Amino acid sequence: MTSLLLRPHPTAQPGGVADVVEWFGAMQAQDLASGMWSLGVRLPALGHADVHAALERREALRTWPMRGTVHLVPPRDARWMLELTGVRSLAAAATRRAQLGLADADADRAVDVLGAALAGGGRLTRARCLAALEAAGIGTAGQRGYHLLWYASVRGVTCLAPNVGTEQTFALLDEWAPAPHRPDRDEALAILARRYVRGHGPVTDREFAGWTGLTLTDARRGLAAAGDALARVRVDGQEALVDTALPDAPRAPVDDDLLVLPGFDEYLLGYKDRSLMLDAAHRDAIVPGGNGVFQATVVRGGRVVGTWKRAVGRDRVAVTVRPLAPLGAAQRAGVERALGRYAAFLDRALHVDWTA
């Protein structure tokens, strides 16, 4: 919880969106509302409008850097991350296009069409991007449109810009992030390894490989290159890595910590093995049906103890909490205080219901 910036870290004091995103290296943001609260819960002085303004200032951007999913990344690092990890998801793209009835030539032409449509520093909504493809004779029905928008971003031509209202928008990566960092491959592996470990540790080499989609060989190469920035510890008898600032840092009791986290947060999405945070008996409640859609979680002392669902209205947010473990009156009050912070983030009044 310290490395995940959910408790004070002994050396890191992030002051804004750019600091948090760079700390992690990449933050899960497939669901935009989850991504916004992932930042908000770590930056308690900011509201939703403040986070949106930071994204408009280009303190972070969204793209598909790894595992075929959207993440927030530092703009200057987006290109090298796409080249290092994003391209690995292209291997299965031809098979997916065949399923969708798209030729490889269609995908490459779509990249050119989108590049031309977005040239000049502007941005277009998703609907207008799809209209440009249709006007060029490239069909976007079904999942074709999503695939082509994804493909253009993984190729490093476009990226996701902040929403305009509720509409998703796209821009050219070179124009949205015009001063990219260009590390060589070994340096890039070391940067990513250092950021993953400091933002998620304790972790193993296999966790790093799973998070990035890198081969285990490359994952180990990056961890070795990170050198003295990482320290080795043992967790339940298994060797793991942490930020060097953590092993000797003072420990504070965590049992009364109560957090309400979004479903798509690095707290769970940053790992393959979630046994430190999640009881095996609760897995189905967090990902019903194993469909990849994670429920928002209530976390007490580092362990998932419930889920919550929200309905956002014009003036209030109504939240239903489902406990997965016993929560006494004091703990429930703590959960409601945490939800109060979420409501304040959205600038809404709060209404809470408990299912049991």
GUPADREN-565983 format. One record per residue: residue in one letter; x, y, z of N, C-alpha, C, O in turn. Coordinates in steps of 0.02 Angstrom, whole numbers, padded with zeros to 5 digits, always signed. Example, Ala and Ser with C-alpha at 12.3 -4.5 7.8 and 13.67 -1.06 7.14 Angstrom:
BEGIN
a+00660-00284+00390+00615-00225+00390+00660-00165+00390+00712-00166+00423s+00642-00112+00354+00684-00053+00357+00645+00002+00394+00670+00057+00402
END
This chain:
BEGIN
m+00042-00060+00000+00000+00000+00000+00043+00063+00000+00022+00115-00025t+00103+00058+00028+00149+00115+00026+00175+00126-00044+00174+00182-00070s+00199+00072-00076+00226+00080-00143+00172+00100-00192+00186+00134-00242l+00110+00080-00179+00053+00097-00222+00026+00167-00207-00025+00187-00235l+00061+00204-00164+00043+00273-00146-00026+00277-00113-00060+00328-00118l-00046+00223-00080-00109+00224-00043-00097+00237+00031-00144+00245+00070r-00033+00239+00050-00011+00263+00115+00050+00307+00103+00081+00300+00050p+00069+00350+00148+00128+00392+00137+00191+00350+00125+00204+00303+00162h+00227+00367+00074+00289+00332+00057+00347+00370+00090+00345+00431+00095p+00399+00334+00113+00453+00368+00149+00492+00419+00108+00523+00464+00137t+00492+00413+00042+00530+00460+00001+00488+00496-00051+00507+00550-00073a+00432+00468-00072+00392+00497-00126+00336+00540-00097+00299+00517-00054q+00330+00601-00122+00275+00645-00103+00245+00675-00166+00257+00733-00182p+00206+00636-00203+00180+00661-00266+00134+00721-00256+00090+00721-00213g+00146+00772-00297+00106+00833-00290+00053+00841-00343+00012+00887-00339g+00054+00798-00394+00006+00806-00448+00000+00745-00490+00032+00694-00477v-00041+00749-00542-00054+00693-00586+00011+00668-00619+00022+00607-00622a+00052+00713-00644+00114+00692-00677+00158+00651-00631+00188+00602-00652d+00162+00671-00567+00204+00636-00519+00179+00565-00507+00218+00518-00506v+00114+00557-00499+00085+00491-00485+00095+00445-00544+00115+00387-00536v+00080+00469-00604+00085+00427-00664+00158+00407-00676+00171+00350-00694e+00204+00453-00667+00274+00436-00677+00298+00386-00624+00339+00343-00638w+00272+00392-00562+00291+00345-00509+00275+00273-00531+00316+00228-00523f+00215+00264-00556+00195+00197-00577+00225+00176-00644+00235+00117-00657g+00239+00224-00687+00262+00208-00754+00204+00201-00802+00207+00226-00858a+00152+00167-00780+00089+00160-00817+00035+00142-00767+00046+00102-00722m-00023+00171-00775-00080+00158-00730-00140+00135-00771-00158+00166-00821q-00169+00080-00750-00227+00053-00784-00281+00107-00793-00300+00140-00744a-00306+00115-00854-00357+00166-00867-00402+00144-00924-00426+00186-00963q-00414+00078-00930-00459+00053-00981-00528+00085-00973-00561+00103-01022d-00550+00090-00911-00612+00124-00894-00593+00194-00869-00560+00200-00818l-00614+00246-00905-00591+00313-00889-00612+00335-00819-00573+00365-00782a-00674+00319-00800-00697+00340-00733-00654+00308-00679-00638+00340-00629s-00635+00245-00688-00590+00212-00640-00522+00246-00640-00494+00258-00586g-00496+00263-00699-00431+00295-00702-00430+00362-00667-00382+00380-00634m-00485+00399-00674-00488+00464-00641-00487+00457-00564-00453+00494-00530w-00526+00408-00538-00527+00398-00465-00462+00366-00441-00442+00379-00384s-00429+00326-00482-00364+00300-00463-00316+00358-00448-00275+00353-00403l-00320+00411-00487-00280+00470-00473-00308+00509-00414-00270+00531-00371g-00373+00516-00411-00404+00555-00357-00391+00526-00288-00379+00564-00241v-00393+00460-00282-00383+00429-00216-00311+00439-00192-00299+00437-00132r-00265+00450-00238-00195+00460-00220-00177+00534-00215-00122+00552-00192l-00222+00577-00236-00211+00649-00233-00272+00681-00200-00313+00713-00233p-00278+00674-00134-00339+00694-00099-00356+00767-00103-00412+00787-00087a-00308+00809-00123-00323+00881-00128-00358+00898-00194-00382+00954-00202l-00361+00850-00240-00388+00864-00307-00457+00836-00316-00474+00784-00289g-00498+00872-00355-00563+00847-00376-00560+00823-00448-00509+00829-00481h-00616+00797-00471-00620+00771-00539-00601+00824-00590-00564+00810-00637a-00626+00885-00581-00611+00939-00628-00536+00955-00629-00508+00971-00681d-00504+00950-00570-00431+00962-00567-00393+00909-00605-00345+00925-00641v-00413+00846-00598-00379+00792-00633-00389+00800-00708-00342+00792-00747h-00450+00816-00729-00463+00826-00800-00420+00884-00827-00392+00879-00882a-00415+00938-00789-00374+00994-00811-00300+00974-00818-00266+00997-00863a-00277+00931-00773-00207+00907-00778-00197+00867-00841-00145+00872-00873l-00247+00827-00860-00241+00788-00922-00244+00835-00982-00211+00822-01033e-00283+00888-00978-00284+00937-01032-00216+00972-01037-00196+00992-01092r-00181+00980-00981-00114+01009-00982-00061+00958-01005-00002+00974-01010r-00084+00898-01019-00042+00845-01045+00008+00820-00993+00065+00803-01009e-00013+00819-00930+00029+00789-00877+00031+00714-00884+00077+00682-00858a-00017+00685-00919-00018+00613-00934-00063+00605-00995-00104+00648-01010l-00054+00548-01030-00100+00533-01085-00118+00459-01082-00085+00419-01049r-00170+00441-01118-00193+00372-01120-00178+00341-01188-00189+00372-01240t-00152+00280-01185-00140+00242-01246-00138+00168-01227-00152+00150-01170w-00119+00126-01275-00118+00054-01265-00046+00029-01262-00022-00002-01310p-00009+00041-01207+00062+00024-01207+00077-00049-01195+00132-00072-01211m+00031-00087-01166+00046-00158-01152-00017-00197-01138-00067-00170-01115r-00014-00261-01152-00067-00308-01139-00132-00291-01175-00185-00317-01157g-00129-00247-01225-00188-00230-01263-00239-00189-01225-00297-00185-01245t-00218-00158-01169-00265-00119-01128-00240-00047-01121-00180-00032-01128v-00287-00002-01107-00272+00069-01102-00240+00084-01034-00263+00061-00982h-00186+00124-01036-00154+00147-00975-00140+00222-00980-00134+00249-01034l-00135+00253-00922-00107+00320-00918-00031+00314-00915-00005+00274-00877v+00004+00354-00956+00076+00353-00957+00103+00425-00961+00066+00469-00983p+00165+00436-00940+00194+00502-00950+00201+00515-01025+00225+00472-01061p+00180+00573-01050+00181+00585-01122+00249+00574-01155+00253+00546-01209r+00302+00595-01121+00369+00588-01152+00391+00516-01156+00440+00500-01191d+00357+00471-01120+00376+00400-01120+00330+00358-01163+00343+00298-01172a+00278+00387-01190+00228+00347-01226+00259+00310-01286+00246+00251-01297r+00300+00345-01324+00326+00314-01386+00372+00256-01371+00365+00203-01402w+00419+00265-01325+00465+00208-01313+00429+00150-01279+00448+00092-01289m+00377+00164-01241+00339+00109-01211+00301+00071-01265+00298+00009-01263l+00272+00106-01312+00238+00072-01366+00286+00029-01406+00270-00027-01426e+00347+00055-01417+00396+00018-01456+00424-00042-01417+00444-00092-01447l+00426-00036-01351+00454-00090-01310+00402-00144-01294+00416-00204-01301t+00343-00124-01273+00293-00172-01250+00230-00173-01292+00199-00226-01301g+00210-00115-01318+00148-00112-01355+00149-00156-01418+00099-00187-01435v+00207-00156-01452+00211-00194-01514+00200-00269-01504+00182-00304-01551r+00209-00293-01442+00200-00364-01430+00127-00384-01440+00112-00442-01456s+00081-00337-01429+00011-00354-01439-00008-00354-01513-00062-00377-01531l+00036-00329-01556+00022-00330-01628+00027-00400-01657+00001-00413-01711a+00061-00445-01622+00071-00513-01649+00005-00548-01663+00000-00585-01712a-00044-00536-01621-00109-00569-01631-00157-00527-01672-00214-00548-01684a-00135-00469-01694-00181-00423-01728-00205-00451-01795-00263-00441-01813a-00161-00484-01832-00182-00510-01897-00237-00563-01890-00284-00565-01929t-00231-00604-01838-00283-00654-01826-00349-00621-01809-00402-00642-01833r-00346-00569-01768-00407-00533-01750-00438-00500-01811-00499-00500-01819r-00396-00471-01855-00423-00438-01915-00458-00489-01960-00509-00475-01990a-00429-00549-01964-00461-00601-02005-00530-00617-01978-00577-00628-02016q-00536-00619-01911-00601-00632-01880-00651-00577-01895-00711-00589-01900l-00625-00515-01902-00668-00458-01913-00680-00444-01987-00720-00400-02005g-00647-00482-02030-00655-00471-02102-00617-00410-02127-00637-00380-02176l-00562-00393-02093-00520-00337-02114-00455-00364-02143-00425-00410-02116a-00433-00336-02199-00368-00353-02227-00314-00312-02194-00327-00258-02168d-00252-00338-02194-00196-00299-02166-00190-00232-02201-00174-00181-02169a-00203-00230-02265-00199-00168-02302-00250-00117-02278-00237-00057-02278d-00309-00141-02256-00360-00097-02228-00334-00063-02165-00344-00003-02156a-00301-00102-02123-00276-00074-02060-00222-00022-02073-00222+00032-02043d-00177-00037-02119-00124+00011-02134-00152+00075-02166-00127+00129-02152r-00202+00067-02208-00233+00126-02239-00271+00166-02187-00273+00228-02190a-00302+00132-02139-00337+00167-02085-00289+00212-02045-00307+00267-02025v-00228+00187-02034-00178+00227-01998-00164+00291-02038-00160+00345-02009d-00157+00285-02104-00143+00344-02145-00203+00392-02144-00193+00453-02140v-00263+00365-02148-00323+00408-02148-00329+00446-02083-00342+00506-02083l-00320+00412-02027-00324+00445-01962-00268+00496-01953-00279+00550-01926g-00209+00479-01976-00153+00526-01972-00168+00591-02009-00153+00645-01985a-00197+00584-02069-00213+00643-02109-00270+00683-02078-00269+00744-02078a-00321+00647-02051-00379+00681-02022-00361+00720-01959-00392+00771-01945l-00311+00697-01923-00292+00728-01859-00235+00778-01866-00218+00811-01817a-00205+00783-01924-00147+00827-01933-00165+00900-01917-00220+00923-01933g-00118+00934-01886-00128+01005-01872-00137+01021-01799-00151+01079-01781g-00131+00971-01755-00133+00984-01684-00201+00981-01652-00208+00992-01592g-00252+00966-01692-00319+00962-01663-00334+00892-01637-00289+00850-01633r-00396+00881-01620-00417+00815-01600-00488+00804-01623-00527+00851-01632l-00505+00741-01632-00571+00722-01657-00604+00673-01609-00570+00633-01576t-00670+00676-01605-00705+00628-01565-00701+00559-01599-00684+00553-01658r-00716+00509-01560-00717+00441-01587-00764+00436-01647-00747+00405-01698a-00823+00467-01641-00871+00464-01695-00844+00495-01759-00855+00468-01813r-00809+00551-01752-00781+00584-01812-00723+00544-01841-00713+00544-01902c-00684+00511-01799-00631+00467-01824-00661+00410-01866-00636+00394-01920l-00714+00380-01839-00746+00325-01875-00777+00350-01939-00776+00315-01990a-00805+00411-01938-00835+00439-01998-00782+00450-02052-00794+00439-02111a-00722+00472-02031-00668+00481-02079-00648+00415-02111-00633+00413-02171l-00647+00362-02072-00631+00296-02100-00685+00273-02148-00669+00248-02202e-00747+00282-02129-00802+00262-02173-00800+00301-02239-00811+00273-02293a-00784+00366-02234-00781+00408-02295-00725+00385-02341-00727+00396-02402a-00674+00353-02312-00619+00327-02352-00633+00256-02377-00590+00225-02408g-00693+00231-02363-00711+00165-02387-00689+00108-02343-00686+00051-02365i-00672+00123-02280-00650+00071-02233-00706+00059-02183-00723+00103-02144g-00735+00000-02184-00792-00016-02141-00773-00018-02068-00719-00043-02050t-00817+00009-02025-00803+00011-01953-00857-00023-01912-00857-00018-01851a-00903-00059-01945-00958-00090-01909-00933-00143-01860-00877-00169-01867g-00974-00159-01810-00955-00209-01761-00894-00186-01722-00892-00129-01698q-00845-00230-01715-00784-00213-01678-00728-00188-01724-00672-00177-01701r-00743-00179-01788-00691-00157-01835-00664-00088-01815-00604-00076-01815g-00710-00043-01799-00689+00025-01782-00643+00026-01722-00591+00060-01724y-00661-00009-01669-00618-00011-01610-00549-00039-01627-00498-00011-01606h-00548-00092-01667-00484-00123-01684-00440-00073-01722-00380-00069-01709l-00468-00037-01769-00429+00010-01809-00404+00069-01767-00348+00092-01777l-00445+00093-01721-00422+00147-01676-00366+00122-01631-00317+00158-01619w-00374+00062-01605-00321+00032-01564-00257+00023-01605-00203+00041-01582y-00263-00003-01665-00206-00017-01707-00166+00047-01722-00105+00047-01719a-00201+00102-01737-00167+00165-01751-00129+00190-01691-00075+00220-01697s-00156+00179-01631-00122+00202-01571-00062+00158-01554-00010+00184-01536v-00069+00092-01560-00013+00048-01546+00043+00058-01596+00102+00050-01580r+00026+00077-01657+00076+00093-01707+00111+00160-01692+00159+00179-01726g+00088+00196-01641+00119+00258-01621+00098+00319-01661+00133+00369-01660v+00042+00314-01696+00019+00371-01736-00030+00414-01696-00024+00475-01697t-00077+00383-01662-00127+00420-01623-00121+00405-01549-00083+00360-01529c-00158+00441-01509-00166+00426-01438-00234+00452-01416-00267+00489-01452l-00255+00432-01357-00317+00456-01329-00305+00523-01294-00264+00528-01249a-00341+00574-01315-00340+00638-01282-00397+00640-01231-00440+00596-01232p-00399+00690-01187-00453+00693-01138-00521+00698-01172-00528+00725-01226n-00572+00671-01138-00639+00674-01164-00662+00747-01172-00641+00791-01135v-00705+00757-01220-00742+00819-01225-00814+00803-01204-00851+00771-01241g-00833+00825-01145-00896+00802-01116-00890+00728-01102-00846+00706-01065t-00935+00689-01131-00932+00617-01122-00901+00582-01182-00898+00521-01184e-00879+00621-01232-00854+00592-01294-00779+00580-01292-00740+00625-01274q-00759+00520-01310-00689+00502-01316-00658+00539-01375-00691+00547-01427t-00596+00563-01367-00563+00598-01422-00494+00569-01435-00464+00537-01392f-00470+00580-01496-00404+00557-01517-00364+00615-01545-00391+00664-01572a-00297+00610-01538-00251+00659-01566-00191+00622-01594-00182+00562-01582l-00149+00658-01631-00087+00628-01654-00036+00626-01597-00027+00676-01562l-00004+00569-01586+00044+00563-01532+00101+00612-01540+00121+00643-01490d+00127+00621-01600+00183+00667-01610+00164+00739-01593+00207+00778-01573e+00101+00757-01602+00079+00825-01588+00057+00833-01516+00064+00888-01487w+00031+00780-01485+00010+00784-01415+00070+00778-01368+00070+00806-01314a+00121+00741-01389+00181+00731-01349+00242+00743-01394+00274+00695-01416p+00257+00807-01408+00307+00822-01460+00380+00815-01440+00424+00824-01482a+00394+00800-01377+00464+00795-01355+00476+00727-01322+00488+00725-01261p+00474+00672-01360+00480+00606-01329+00551+00591-01304+00600+00612-01334h+00553+00554-01249+00617+00526-01225+00634+00467-01270+00590+00429-01289r+00698+00459-01286+00717+00405-01332+00773+00362-01302+00829+00363-01327p+00759+00325-01248+00811+00281-01220+00824+00222-01265+00781+00202-01305d+00885+00193-01260+00897+00131-01297+00860+00074-01261+00831+00084-01207r+00860+00016-01291+00817-00038-01267+00834-00058-01195+00789-00067-01154d+00898-00065-01180+00917-00086-01112+00897-00033-01060+00874-00050-01006e+00906+00030-01078+00886+00084-01032+00811+00084-01022+00786+00094-00966a+00774+00072-01076+00701+00071-01072+00678+00014-01026+00633+00023-00985l+00709-00045-01033+00692-00101-00989+00706-00084-00917+00667-00101-00872a+00762-00051-00904+00781-00032-00835+00732+00018-00806+00712+00012-00748i+00712+00068-00846+00664+00119-00822+00598+00086-00803+00570+00099-00749l+00574+00043-00847+00509+00011-00835+00512-00035-00775+00466-00037-00735a+00567-00072-00768+00575-00116-00711+00577-00077-00646+00545-00096-00597r+00616-00024-00645+00621+00017-00584+00553+00046-00564+00535+00045-00505r+00517+00071-00613+00452+00101-00597+00401+00049-00575+00362+00061-00529y+00402-00008-00607+00354-00060-00587+00367-00082-00515+00320-00088-00475v+00430-00095-00499+00445-00120-00432+00430-00067-00379+00401-00083-00327r+00451-00006-00391+00439+00046-00340+00365+00061-00333+00343+00081-00279g+00325+00051-00386+00254+00066-00383+00210+00008-00362+00151+00018-00351h+00238-00053-00358+00197-00112-00343+00229-00159-00292+00195-00203-00265g+00294-00151-00278+00329-00199-00238+00298-00212-00169+00265-00169-00141p+00309-00273-00142+00354-00325-00167+00325-00364-00225+00267-00384-00224v+00367-00376-00276+00346-00413-00335+00403-00459-00358+00460-00452-00336t+00386-00506-00401+00435-00552-00429+00447-00536-00502+00413-00494-00532d+00497-00569-00531+00512-00559-00602+00453-00582-00645+00440-00552-00697r+00418-00633-00623+00360-00656-00662+00302-00606-00660+00265-00599-00709e+00294-00572-00604+00243-00521-00600+00260-00463-00648+00216-00437-00682f+00323-00445-00651+00344-00392-00697+00332-00413-00769+00308-00373-00810a+00349-00474-00786+00336-00499-00853+00262-00499-00869+00242-00480-00924g+00220-00519-00821+00148-00521-00831+00119-00452-00840+00074-00442-00880w+00144-00403-00802+00118-00335-00806+00134-00302-00873+00093-00267-00902t+00195-00313-00897+00218-00281-00958+00201-00319-01021+00196-00290-01075g+00192-00386-01015+00186-00427-01074+00253-00444-01104+00256-00474-01158l+00308-00426-01071+00375-00444-01094+00388-00518-01084+00354-00551-01045t+00438-00544-01119+00461-00611-01104+00494-00611-01036+00516-00559-01012l+00498-00669-01005+00531-00674-00940+00604-00656-00945+00633-00627-00899t+00635-00672-01002+00705-00655-01013+00714-00579-01013+00760-00554-00980d+00672-00543-01049+00677-00470-01050+00660-00440-00982+00690-00390-00961a+00611-00470-00948+00593-00444-00882+00652-00449-00834+00667-00402-00798r+00685-00506-00835+00744-00514-00791+00801-00468-00811+00838-00444-00769r+00807-00457-00876+00860-00412-00900+00847-00341-00874+00894-00306-00853g+00784-00319-00875+00768-00253-00851+00778-00247-00776+00804-00196-00753l+00759-00297-00738+00768-00296-00665+00842-00294-00647+00862-00259-00601a+00882-00332-00684+00954-00331-00671+00983-00263-00687+01027-00239-00651a+00959-00231-00740+00985-00166-00760+00964-00111-00711+00998-00060-00706a+00909-00122-00674+00887-00072-00625+00933-00068-00566+00935-00018-00530g+00971-00122-00554+01026-00122-00505+01007-00102-00435+00961-00130-00406d+01045-00053-00408+01039-00035-00337+00974+00001-00320+00961+00013-00261a+00933+00017-00370+00869+00049-00355+00820+00000-00323+00769+00020-00295l+00836-00065-00328+00792-00117-00302+00826-00155-00246+00887-00164-00246a+00785-00178-00198+00811-00218-00143+00774-00285-00141+00715-00289-00158r+00809-00338-00122+00779-00404-00119+00753-00418-00048+00787-00405+00001v+00692-00445-00045+00661-00464+00018+00630-00533+00008+00628-00560-00047r+00604-00562+00063+00568-00625+00058+00497-00615+00083+00486-00586+00136v+00449-00639+00045+00378-00635+00062+00350-00705+00061+00348-00737+00009d+00328-00728+00118+00302-00797+00123+00352-00847+00094+00333-00895+00061g+00416-00835+00109+00468-00882+00087+00491-00874+00016+00536-00909-00006q+00461-00826-00022+00479-00817-00092+00518-00752-00100+00500-00701-00070e+00571-00754-00140+00610-00694-00152+00571-00645-00194+00539-00663-00243a+00573-00581-00173+00537-00529-00209+00579-00465-00208+00630-00462-00173l+00557-00415-00245+00593-00352-00252+00550-00294-00229+00489-00293-00240v+00583-00245-00198+00549-00184-00177+00595-00124-00190+00654-00132-00204d+00566-00065-00186+00603-00003-00187+00652-00003-00128+00633-00023-00073t+00713+00019-00138+00763+00017-00085+00744+00059-00024+00771+00048+00030a+00698+00106-00033+00678+00148+00024+00633+00111+00073+00624+00136+00129l+00605+00054+00055+00554+00023+00096+00578-00024+00151+00550-00022+00206p+00629-00067+00140+00644-00117+00192+00659-00088+00261+00641-00118+00311d+00691-00030+00264+00708-00001+00329+00661+00055+00351+00674+00089+00400a+00607+00065+00314+00560+00119+00331+00519+00100+00392+00505+00040+00402p+00500+00148+00434+00458+00133+00492+00392+00102+00471+00363+00120+00420r+00368+00055+00511+00304+00024+00498+00250+00055+00542+00262+00070+00601a+00192+00065+00514+00136+00091+00553+00078+00042+00546+00071+00011+00493p+00037+00033+00598-00020-00013+00593-00066+00006+00536-00078+00065+00523v-00092-00045+00501-00136-00032+00444-00206-00058+00453-00249-00047+00410d-00220-00093+00508-00284-00128+00515-00345-00083+00506-00396-00105+00481d-00339-00020+00527-00397+00024+00523-00398+00066+00459-00443+00107+00450d-00350+00055+00413-00352+00089+00349-00413+00063+00309-00421+00003+00301l-00454+00109+00286-00512+00090+00245-00511+00132+00182-00511+00194+00184l-00511+00098+00125-00507+00131+00060-00564+00107+00016-00586+00050+00022v-00587+00150-00029-00634+00129-00082-00599+00142-00148-00587+00199-00167l-00582+00088-00182-00542+00092-00243-00585+00075-00304-00633+00038-00298p-00567+00103-00362-00604+00086-00423-00590+00014-00444-00541-00016-00421g-00632-00012-00486-00623-00081-00508-00559-00091-00547-00524-00141-00538f-00543-00044-00591-00483-00051-00633-00428-00008-00603-00415+00048-00626d-00396-00034-00551-00344+00002-00516-00282-00042-00513-00287-00103-00513e-00224-00010-00510-00162-00048-00505-00159-00093-00443-00120-00140-00440y-00201-00077-00393-00200-00117-00332-00214-00191-00345-00186-00234-00312l-00258-00205-00392-00270-00275-00412-00245-00289-00482-00218-00342-00495l-00254-00241-00529-00237-00252-00599-00161-00254-00610-00138-00277-00662g-00123-00231-00561-00050-00230-00569-00016-00296-00555+00045-00300-00556y-00056-00349-00541-00027-00414-00521-00065-00471-00554-00124-00465-00571k-00030-00526-00562-00063-00589-00580-00083-00627-00517-00139-00654-00512d-00038-00630-00468-00052-00662-00404-00078-00609-00356-00041-00566-00335r-00142-00613-00340-00174-00562-00298-00188-00589-00228-00229-00561-00191s-00154-00643-00209-00170-00676-00145-00153-00632-00085-00182-00641-00031l-00106-00585-00092-00090-00541-00036-00148-00494-00020-00156-00472+00037m-00188-00478-00071-00242-00430-00061-00311-00461-00060-00358-00431-00032l-00319-00520-00089-00385-00546-00103-00392-00619-00082-00353-00661-00103d-00441-00633-00040-00456-00702-00021-00482-00739-00082-00524-00713-00119a-00458-00800-00092-00479-00840-00149-00555-00847-00152-00584-00851-00207a-00587-00850-00094-00660-00859-00092-00697-00798-00120-00757-00803-00135h-00663-00742-00127-00695-00680-00149-00682-00664-00222-00705-00613-00247r-00644-00707-00257-00625-00690-00326-00686-00680-00370-00688-00633-00410d-00735-00724-00365-00794-00719-00409-00833-00656-00395-00866-00629-00441a-00831-00631-00334-00867-00569-00319-00833-00509-00350-00865-00459-00366i-00767-00513-00358-00729-00458-00386-00731-00458-00462-00736-00405-00493v-00728-00517-00492-00732-00523-00565-00787-00574-00580-00773-00632-00596p-00850-00553-00576-00905-00601-00586-00901-00635-00654-00896-00603-00706g-00904-00701-00652-00902-00739-00715-00834-00740-00748-00827-00767-00803g-00783-00712-00716-00716-00711-00745-00713-00675-00811-00674-00693-00855n-00755-00623-00819-00761-00588-00883-00712-00530-00892-00715-00495-00942g-00667-00520-00844-00618-00467-00850-00642-00399-00827-00605-00350-00829v-00705-00395-00805-00732-00332-00779-00728-00332-00703-00766-00369-00671f-00684-00292-00675-00672-00292-00603-00720-00245-00568-00733-00189-00592q-00746-00267-00512-00789-00226-00471-00747-00178-00428-00690-00194-00410a-00775-00120-00413-00742-00075-00366-00738-00109-00298-00784-00145-00279t-00685-00096-00261-00671-00133-00200-00669-00089-00138-00650-00030-00141v-00688-00119-00082-00676-00091-00016-00616-00128+00013-00616-00189+00015v-00565-00091+00034-00503-00121+00059-00492-00100+00131-00492-00040+00146r-00482-00149+00175-00467-00135+00245-00401-00167+00263-00392-00227+00255g-00354-00126+00287-00289-00153+00307-00254-00191+00251-00216-00238+00263g-00267-00170+00189-00234-00202+00132-00271-00260+00102-00251-00285+00049r-00326-00282+00132-00364-00340+00107-00432-00317+00081-00465-00274+00111v-00453-00347+00026-00519-00332-00002-00572-00361+00043-00572-00422+00056v-00618-00319+00067-00670-00342+00113-00740-00326+00088-00790-00339+00122g-00745-00298+00027-00811-00282+00001-00807-00254-00069-00753-00241-00095t-00865-00244-00099-00870-00212-00164-00920-00154-00159-00960-00151-00112w-00916-00109-00207-00964-00054-00208-00981-00035-00280-00939-00040-00325k-01043-00015-00289-01066+00008-00355-01097+00077-00347-01127+00093-00296r-01088+00117-00399-01111+00186-00395-01158+00202-00452-01155+00174-00506a-01203+00249-00438-01246+00278-00489-01240+00353-00481-01261+00382-00431v-01210+00385-00532-01196+00457-00527-01252+00497-00559-01266+00490-00618g-01284+00539-00518-01335+00584-00543-01309+00654-00549-01250+00667-00540r-01354+00700-00565-01333+00770-00574-01307+00800-00509-01258+00838-00510d-01339+00784-00454-01322+00816-00390-01295+00768-00338-01266+00791-00288r-01303+00703-00347-01280+00657-00296-01255+00592-00328-01270+00577-00386v-01216+00556-00289-01194+00489-00309-01221+00440-00259-01210+00446-00199a-01259+00390-00284-01287+00338-00241-01243+00277-00245-01229+00252-00299v-01220+00253-00188-01174+00197-00184-01205+00140-00145-01234+00150-00092t-01198+00079-00173-01220+00019-00138-01158-00021-00120-01117-00038-00163v-01150-00036-00056-01091-00073-00031-01111-00144-00014-01161-00156+00019r-01071-00192-00038-01083-00262-00022-01023-00289+00017-00970-00299-00012p-01031-00301+00082-00974-00328+00121-00959-00400+00100-01005-00439+00086l-00895-00417+00099-00874-00486+00088-00844-00516+00151-00829-00576+00153a-00836-00475+00202-00811-00497+00267-00847-00455+00320-00872-00401+00304p-00849-00478+00382-00885-00440+00433-00856-00370+00443-00795-00362+00448l-00900-00321+00444-00880-00252+00456-00924-00225+00513-00985-00221+00506g-00892-00206+00568-00929-00178+00624-00950-00106+00610-00936-00079+00557a-00983-00076+00659-01008-00008+00651-00952+00041+00637-00958+00086+00595a-00896+00033+00673-00840+00079+00663-00811+00073+00593-00795+00123+00560q-00805+00010+00570-00778+00001+00502-00826+00028+00449-00805+00058+00400r-00890+00017+00459-00939+00043+00411-00937+00119+00408-00943+00150+00355a-00928+00149+00466-00922+00222+00467-00860+00244+00429-00861+00295+00394g-00805+00205+00436-00745+00221+00399-00754+00214+00324-00728+00255+00285v-00792+00163+00303-00806+00155+00232-00846+00214+00206-00833+00240+00152e-00895+00236+00245-00936+00293+00223-00896+00358+00220-00909+00400+00178r-00846+00365+00265-00803+00424+00260-00762+00421+00196-00753+00472+00162a-00737+00361+00179-00698+00353+00117-00742+00367+00056-00720+00398+00008l-00804+00345+00058-00851+00359+00004-00868+00433+00001-00882+00460-00053g-00867+00466+00059-00878+00538+00060-00824+00574+00022-00838+00624-00012r-00763+00550+00028-00708+00580-00011-00720+00569-00086-00705+00614-00126y-00745+00510-00105-00760+00498-00175-00815+00545-00200-00809+00573-00254a-00868+00554-00160-00922+00600-00179-00896+00671-00187-00915+00707-00233a-00852+00692-00140-00823+00759-00145-00780+00766-00208-00779+00819-00240f-00746+00712-00227-00706+00712-00288-00750+00727-00349-00730+00762-00395l-00811+00699-00348-00858+00710-00403-00900+00773-00394-00939+00791-00437d-00892+00807-00336-00932+00866-00319-01006+00848-00317-01048+00883-00346r-01021+00794-00282-01089+00770-00275-01103+00755-00201-01058+00744-00161a-01168+00757-00183-01189+00732-00118-01186+00656-00120-01188+00626-00174l-01183+00625-00062-01175+00552-00057-01236+00520-00025-01263+00545+00024h-01258+00463-00054-01308+00420-00023-01280+00350-00023-01258+00326-00076v-01281+00315+00034-01252+00248+00040-01305+00199+00062-01342+00212+00109d-01307+00142+00029-01347+00084+00049-01301+00026+00061-01251+00018+00026w-01317-00017+00109-01280-00078+00123-01324-00138+00106-01383-00139+00123t-01295-00187+00073-01335-00245+00053-01345-00294+00111-01390-00336+00108a-01303-00291+00162-01310-00335+00220-01275-00304+00279-01275-00334+00333
END
